[in-house]
Amino acid sequence: MTRLELYRNCVKTMKKDSIDNAEFDTMCIFQDVFKEKNPLFKPNEKVSDSQIYKVYNNVEYRCEGNPLQYVLGEWDFWKYTFRVGEGVLIPRPETETLIENILDIVKKNRLESPKILDLCSGSGCIAITLEKEIPHSEVWAVEKFDSAFEYLEENIRLNNSMVNAVKADVLSAETSEKFRDFDIIVSNPPYLTAEEMKNLQKEVQAEPKTALFGGDDGLDFYRKITFIWKKSVKKNGWIAYEFGDGQHDSVKKILESNNFYNIKFSCDTQNIIRTVTAQKQEEI
Ligand SMILES: C[S@@+](CC[C@H](N)C(=O)[O-])C[C@H]1O[C@@H](n2cnc3c(N)ncnc32)[C@H](O)[C@@H]1O
């Protein structure tokens, strides 16, 4: 069989299983298996049995409804590559808005060696990117679940990062007592509502529920994190959150009622209000 024949078979199989971007997904699998940027530049090249086996295995896994990112086992975020698979949330492009917000804060306020804490760290995409991008920063990452924590540790290693990873529950006040004097606390916590959880796209259903569900109205983590962790932020230090479409007013109220000021929102590339940054007024 040639590469082109194999490619056509795979696209056909994926389309039969209603995979939306069958051509794109097949090409990504080909790039991964053949380790070439443009595998179809050699359309008539014969494929080996082991290549056919690998390609079909990946196509089958994709057709079972698993996200392409899990099939490939890694995904890019900002300038870095992160290992992903079952048990960890795939880094999303909208989360890069949080990175932009924090780099902006660090630059504008000339923070020399900021102490930054990433709560609900998952793959570590936020913590690791910030640690790599901000010279002399000290970055900590907290994640509760074993499966995600393993990816966090692996991604720290793979990216030669100095992030300090801690396995702990961010909803515990006891955990927060061990972390004090941070310049910035950042979090992209689970924020889907009970209603949204009922209508998840098939690929998203393959991601851990513990990374998605934020309580009935999706706001449990904002209420609890803001209240529990405000003592860990320095006076005039920052908190930065990502949240879901339409949650900005509620998150603003939560921040105001916990004495945060200078509340600023940013939109993601789809023009959805996606992140907030705010400063802590005084010792609370
Ligand atoms: C929306 S994901 C974000 C992951 C990553 N920060 C990102 O932006 O891609 C939320 C993460 O919070 C973790 N998590 C959920 N409940 C937690 C808790 N009580 N304590 C610590 N981490 C928790 C989940 O395992 C998941 O990795």
The ligand as an SDF file (V2000), in Angstrom:
LIG
                    3D

 27 29  0  0  0  0  0  0  0  0999 V2000
   -9.8800   23.5640   33.8880 C   0  0  0  0  0  0  0  0  0  0  0  0
   -8.5690   22.5030   34.3770 S   0  0  0  0  0  0  0  0  0  0  0  0
   -7.1960   23.5840   34.0820 C   0  0  0  0  0  0  0  0  0  0  0  0
   -5.8970   22.8940   33.8770 C   0  0  0  0  0  0  0  0  0  0  0  0
   -4.7580   23.8320   33.4410 C   0  0  0  0  0  0  0  0  0  0  0  0
   -4.5110   24.8450   34.4440 N   0  0  0  0  0  0  0  0  0  0  0  0
   -5.0840   24.4840   32.1100 C   0  0  0  0  0  0  0  0  0  0  0  0
   -5.3200   25.7010   32.1060 O   0  0  0  0  0  0  0  0  0  0  0  0
   -5.1070   23.7900   31.0790 O   0  0  0  0  0  0  0  0  0  0  0  0
   -8.7660   22.4560   36.1130 C   0  0  0  0  0  0  0  0  0  0  0  0
   -7.7670   21.6130   36.8740 C   0  0  0  0  0  0  0  0  0  0  0  0
   -8.0970   21.6790   38.2700 O   0  0  0  0  0  0  0  0  0  0  0  0
   -7.8530   20.4240   38.8770 C   0  0  0  0  0  0  0  0  0  0  0  0
   -8.6350   20.3830   40.1100 N   0  0  0  0  0  0  0  0  0  0  0  0
   -9.9720   20.1680   40.2460 C   0  0  0  0  0  0  0  0  0  0  0  0
  -10.3380   20.2350   41.5390 N   0  0  0  0  0  0  0  0  0  0  0  0
   -9.2050   20.5160   42.2420 C   0  0  0  0  0  0  0  0  0  0  0  0
   -8.9360   20.7150   43.6250 C   0  0  0  0  0  0  0  0  0  0  0  0
   -9.9090   20.6440   44.5360 N   0  0  0  0  0  0  0  0  0  0  0  0
   -7.6770   20.9960   44.0110 N   0  0  0  0  0  0  0  0  0  0  0  0
   -6.6750   21.0640   43.0900 C   0  0  0  0  0  0  0  0  0  0  0  0
   -6.8650   20.8760   41.7560 N   0  0  0  0  0  0  0  0  0  0  0  0
   -8.1180   20.6080   41.3440 C   0  0  0  0  0  0  0  0  0  0  0  0
   -8.2620   19.4420   37.8100 C   0  0  0  0  0  0  0  0  0  0  0  0
   -7.7180   18.1800   38.0340 O   0  0  0  0  0  0  0  0  0  0  0  0
   -7.7450   20.1370   36.5470 C   0  0  0  0  0  0  0  0  0  0  0  0
   -6.4200   19.7370   36.2920 O   0  0  0  0  0  0  0  0  0  0  0  0
  1  2  1  0
  2  3  1  0
  2 10  1  0
  3  4  1  0
  4  5  1  0
  5  6  1  0
  5  7  1  0
  7  8  2  0
  7  9  1  0
 10 11  1  0
 11 12  1  0
 11 26  1  0
 12 13  1  0
 13 14  1  0
 13 24  1  0
 14 15  1  0
 14 23  1  0
 15 16  2  0
 16 17  1  0
 17 18  1  0
 17 23  2  0
 18 19  1  0
 18 20  2  0
 20 21  1  0
 21 22  2  0
 22 23  1  0
 24 25  1  0
 24 26  1  0
 26 27  1  0
M  CHG  2   2   1   9  -1
M  END
$$$$
